[in-house]
Amino acid sequence: MFLKTFYCTNIAIRISTILLLTLFIVIVGVIAVPSDSWSLTGADVAIYNDTYYSLGGTWPNGITAIKAMLSYFGYTYEDVTPTDINTISNLNSLYKMIIFGGGWAGGYNTYVGFSGFENIRNFVNNGGAYFGICAGAYFATKVVMWKEDYPSVINYYQYPLGLFEGIGLGALVHIMGWNTPTGCSPETIAKGAAMTTINVDNSVLPNVNKSLSILYFGGPFFIPFPGQTFTTVATYQSVGAPSDGYAAMVMFKYGNGKVFLSGPHPEISFDNCSLWYDINTWTLMKDVIAKLIGK
């Protein structure tokens, strides 16, 4: 019944067009945009970074962790700004993969414009890879259903990028409500975060531990629309909760490229008010990247 409910809701969502969101993107996208992009030379991985933009969505701690992971396993990387995404029509000439990390997908949608969405889609369609974590996964999903806490209403958004033809549903309030305090300072994570458990499909990632403790920080689980095919890489382990057994991580083909989306954060962990790196979840990231770009 739970899944059927979302498929029924999907029909209404797909028919409706979120004109106000589109108007917001067009109007706000020109506010406080730095004039210069980075000086780009090309690398294995492009990391989306809008931390210098006033309404940017990137979570700095997550970006730092992603860079540490890539360096540890020998990948090269460069930061790319919204200006880069919006203006570089041939990202394939520079990168094999682009990572959109955690943070706030609304910020991503504010500064990445229609040309940027097209550039990302062309990049993947022409053989590139997209790796989205939490907000980066929402950003790539056609429809977002967002509920902050138990008493909150569910908000529906239709996002423009649309790599995943389906629904990203969060926050998973039975794990941690978005506004629930952690008891920690803002320098780490003040609210909305907790460690949870996922079950990894070892037929997909045989070298990764089947059960992994991982950071949950408001991310989704994934429900496909009819016709969207994907491989479930990992599922949430939350017995008795609506998300139990639903996809926490998915991988699928998009044209000649590949997409990986993760609801939880494999790049960084959180415990006792400390942020730290876990080689077990980093190994998952390494093995996913190898499947995405063959390196």
URSULGI-V827057 format. One record per residue. N is the residue number from 1. PHI is phi as a letter, one per 20 degrees, with the letter a starting at -180 (none if undefined). OMEGA is omega as a letter, one per 20 degrees, with the letter a starting at -180 (none if undefined). D_LAST is the distance of its C-alpha to the last C-alpha in Angstrom with 2 decimals. Layout:
BEGIN
n: <N N>
phi: <PHI PHI>
omega: <OMEGA OMEGA>
d_last: <D_LAST D_LAST>
END
This chain:
BEGIN
n: <1 2 3 4 5 6 7 8 9 10 11 12 13 14 15 16 17 18 19 20 21 22 23 24 25 26 27 28 29 30 31 32 33 34 35 36 37 38 39 40 41 42 43 44 45 46 47 48 49 50 51 52 53 54 55 56 57 58 59 60 61 62 63 64 65 66 67 68 69 70 71 72 73 74 75 76 77 78 79 80 81 82 83 84 85 86 87 88 89 90 91 92 93 94 95 96 97 98 99 100 101 102 103 104 105 106 107 108 109 110 111 112 113 114 115 116 117 118 119 120 121 122 123 124 125 126 127 128 129 130 131 132 133 134 135 136 137 138 139 140 141 142 143 144 145 146 147 148 149 150 151 152 153 154 155 156 157 158 159 160 161 162 163 164 165 166 167 168 169 170 171 172 173 174 175 176 177 178 179 180 181 182 183 184 185 186 187 188 189 190 191 192 193 194 195 196 197 198 199 200 201 202 203 204 205 206 207 208 209 210 211 212 213 214 215 216 217 218 219 220 221 222 223 224 225 226 227 228 229 230 231 232 233 234 235 236 237 238 239 240 241 242 243 244 245 246 247 248 249 250 251 252 253 254 255 256 257 258 259 260 261 262 263 264 265 266 267 268 269 270 271 272 273 274 275 276 277 278 279 280 281 282 283 284 285 286 287 288 289 290 291 292 293 294 295>
phi: <none f f f g f f f f g f f f f f f d e f f f f f f f f f f f d e l e g f d e f e e c o a f c e d f b d f e e f d f d f e g f f f g f f f f f f f g e n e e b c f c e g g f f f d e e c f f f d c e b c d d e f q b f f f f f f d e e f f f g f f f f f g f g e o f c d c d d l g f f g g e e f c d d c c f b g f f f e d d c d e f f m f d e r d d d a f e f f e a f f d f f e n d e f f d b e b n c a f c c c d e e f f e c f e d g f d c e b f d b n f e d d c e f g o e e a d e e b c f d b g n d g e g n e f e b c c b e c m e d c c c c c f e d e e b d b b l m c e b d d f f f f f g f g f f f f f f c m c>
omega: <a a a r a r r r a a a a a r a r a a a r r r r r a a a a r a r r r a a r r r a r a a r a r r r a r a r a a r a a a r a a r r r a r r r r a r a a r r r a r r r a r r r a a a a a a r a r a a r a r r r a a r a a r r r a r a r a a r r r r r r r r r a a a r r a r r a r r r r r r a a a a a r r a r a a a a a r r r a r r a a a r r r r a a r a r i r a r r r r a a a a r a a a r r r r a a r a r r r a r r a r a r r a a a a r a r a r a a r a r a a q a r a r r a r r r r r a a r r r a a r a a a a r r a r r a r a r r a r a a a r r a r r a r a a r a a r r r r a a a a a r r r r a a a r r r r a a r a none>
d_last: <41.59 39.05 36.46 39.23 40.45 37.19 37.07 40.64 39.86 36.95 39.53 41.48 38.49 37.14 40.59 41.14 39.68 39.16 41.00 41.61 37.93 37.28 40.31 39.13 35.78 37.65 40.28 38.40 35.36 37.48 38.69 37.69 34.63 33.76 34.36 31.45 27.70 25.35 24.96 21.50 19.56 16.07 12.80 9.29 11.33 15.01 17.07 20.34 23.25 26.89 28.52 30.83 32.23 35.39 34.38 30.63 28.87 25.99 26.38 26.04 25.40 22.44 20.94 21.58 19.85 16.69 16.63 17.37 14.52 11.92 13.80 14.04 10.38 10.04 8.86 11.52 13.67 17.04 19.77 21.11 24.63 26.38 27.94 24.62 23.59 27.06 27.36 24.08 24.16 21.05 18.27 15.78 16.99 15.79 12.77 9.81 10.94 14.29 15.48 19.13 20.19 23.49 26.92 29.17 28.18 31.63 30.75 27.67 29.98 32.55 30.68 28.15 30.51 30.74 28.99 26.12 25.80 25.82 23.20 20.78 21.65 21.26 17.85 16.57 18.87 17.58 13.95 12.78 11.97 14.58 14.44 18.10 19.79 23.56 25.10 21.90 22.16 25.87 25.27 23.23 25.82 28.80 31.42 31.67 34.39 35.03 37.56 37.82 40.11 42.40 45.31 43.25 43.26 40.15 39.09 37.40 35.16 33.65 30.62 29.91 26.13 26.23 22.71 23.78 27.15 28.67 29.96 28.50 31.28 31.93 33.01 33.25 36.54 37.00 34.09 35.11 37.05 35.80 38.99 39.48 39.82 37.68 40.38 38.04 38.18 36.35 34.45 32.41 32.97 36.57 36.34 34.32 31.79 31.66 29.41 29.07 27.50 24.98 24.45 20.91 20.65 19.37 19.13 16.20 14.76 16.49 15.44 16.84 20.58 22.51 24.69 23.40 25.58 24.18 25.71 27.52 28.69 30.05 27.12 27.63 27.33 26.65 29.15 28.35 30.92 31.96 29.53 26.38 24.08 21.29 19.81 21.15 18.55 21.30 25.02 27.50 29.84 33.10 35.94 38.73 37.00 36.16 32.40 32.37 30.00 28.74 25.14 23.72 20.11 19.32 16.57 17.61 17.19 18.83 19.65 16.64 14.32 13.69 15.33 15.24 18.52 19.79 23.48 23.36 21.60 18.84 18.39 21.97 24.89 28.64 31.55 35.01 34.60 31.62 28.03 25.52 21.93 21.11 18.41 18.70 17.82 15.10 13.54 13.89 12.11 9.09 9.12 9.90 7.14 4.72 7.66 8.14 5.58 3.78 0.00>
END
